[in-house]
Amino acid sequence: MFYNYYLCFLGTAVICLLLEWKYPWRKKVYQSKEYLQDIFFFIFNTYVFSMILRVVIGPLESRFTKFEEFLRPYSLFDTFNGLSLLAQIIGLLFLKDFLEYWIHRMLHRIPFLWRYHKLHHTVKEIYWIENFRFHWMELIVYKSLKYLPLVFFSFHFGISWQAVFWVGILSTLIGNLNHTNSKMDYGIFKYLINSPSLHVWHHDKVNHFKYGQNFGVVLSVWDWMFSTIYYLPDDYPKELGFVGEEKYPKKLIKKGLLFLRISLYIFHQVFLGQYIIINTPTRQIMPPIMSYLSGFTLSIFHPHKIDMTTNTPPYAA
């Protein structure tokens, strides 16, 4: 059996490019000025970030192995071990996508997570490589909230690594297809599987529900089930993006500096006490050194430019 993730990943890219070339929905989308930025995000978020993560997490691998050996006697290891590979793939895919649906809704609903996620919504034209236009901090949030329960479930119930591999490939393929410049809705299967003609409405500048619409990643069934679906067959949003995007930096370097400022701002709110998100007594008993660090960090954001009623730094709203 063939198990090489990167070669399979390249195969999904070729499929997407062929679809966009043979059955394009709109012409000349690759003339977008930000296409080169998307190539950067593609390389960084797939290869560079993976190498960095491997260096950081690598030393913990031996400890995880020992922890796995400790848990093994208490696991229900044979629960799904007898199931066919196809049954394991389907079960794990539904669980993974259910988690991703709710995490995606969190990215739109929780303000500081939306400040990172909105980068993905700066796209003005949909094409497959735009699927990788997101901030690395979003990767950390997504991977932590998604893979920790999935790893526990897969280990505890005996899901094979082959099933995990093919779920990853299927998720990558459909995720990339959803961002292709092609008009596909899969007919009656649109009630189960996400598609480009469904997902493009997620990028609509207009929120048709309070926090957006069409949050499903691989499967659309969750949007139909939880009434977050918005779909107009044979139609296309008038404009993609989000309200207030005109204030969002256009150049890659400025975007990087913006992310640094947002990260420092969130660190300041959560850890340094002053203008903290939750009003607790710790603000009154904060040690002097924390007060000093708090004032120093806040100065980075130019206090006169911060709205003290909302604690929102420039461009971070």
C-alpha positions, 0 to 999 in steps of 0.5 A, a space after each residue: 500500500 502506498 503511504 507517502 503524504 507529500 506525494 499524495 499532497 502533490 497529487 491533490 494539487 495537480 487535480 485542483 490545477 487541472 480542474 481550474 484549467 479545464 473547468 474554470 468558473 471565473 477567468 484570470 483569477 491568477 492575475 491577483 496581485 496577492 498570488 505570490 503571497 499565497 505561494 509564500 503562505 503555501 510553502 511556509 504553512 505546509 513545509 517550513 512550519 512542519 519542520 519547525 514543529 518537528 524540531 519543537 515536538 521531536 524531543 517529546 516523542 520519547 515521553 509520549 511513547 512512555 505515556 502510551 505504554 503506560 495507558 495501553 493496559 487501560 485502553 479499549 484497544 481492540 474496540 475498532 481494531 476488528 473493523 475494516 479500514 474503510 469503516 475506520 476511515 469513515 468513522 474517523 473522518 466524521 469525528 475529525 470534521 465534526 471537531 473542525 466544524 465547531 473549531 471553525 465556528 469558534 474562529 469566527 465567534 471569539 474575537 481574538 481568534 477571528 483577528 488571526 483567522 480574518 487573514 484567510 478571508 482577505 482573499 478576493 478571488 478563490 483559487 486552490 492555493 488560497 486554502 493555505 492563506 492563514 496565520 501560523 497561530 491559527 495552525 496551532 489553535 486548530 491542531 491543538 483543539 483538533 488533534 489532541 482529542 483525535 489522538 486520544 480517540 485513535 489510540 484509545 479505541 485502536 484506530 489504525 495509522 493507515 486510517 489516520 493517513 487516508 483521512 488526512 489525504 481526503 481532508 486535504 483533497 476536499 479542502 483544496 477542492 473547496 477553494 478551486 476556481 471551479 463550479 462543482 456541487 456534487 448534485 444530491 451529495 451536496 447535503 453530505 460533502 462540501 464543495 466549491 459552490 458551497 464554500 465560496 459563500 463562506 467567503 462572502 463579504 456579507 454575513 448571512 447569519 450572525 457570525 457567518 455561514 458554511 463552516 463545514 470543512 470536508 462535510 457540509 452535513 453539519 451546516 445543514 444540521 445546525 442551520 448555518 448553511 447558505 447556498 444560492 445555486 448558479 450564483 456567486 457572491 457579489 464581493 468576497 472578504 469581510 467588513 473593515 478589510 480596507 484597514 487590513 495591511 496589503 503587503 506581506 511584511 506589514 501583515 507579519 508586523 500586524 500579527 506580532 502586534 496582535 500576539 503581543 496584545 493578546 499576551 498582554 491581556 491574558 498574562 500581564 493583568 492590566 486591561 485583562 479580559 476577565 476582571 478579577 482581583 488579581 489586578 489589585 494584587 499584581 506584583 510590581 515587576 508585572 506592573 512594570 512589564 505590563 506598562 512596557 508591553 502596552 507602550 508597544 501599542 501606543 496607548 493613545 491609539 488604543 480604544 480603552 473601552 474595547 481594548 482594541 489595538 489598531 487593525 486588530 478589530 
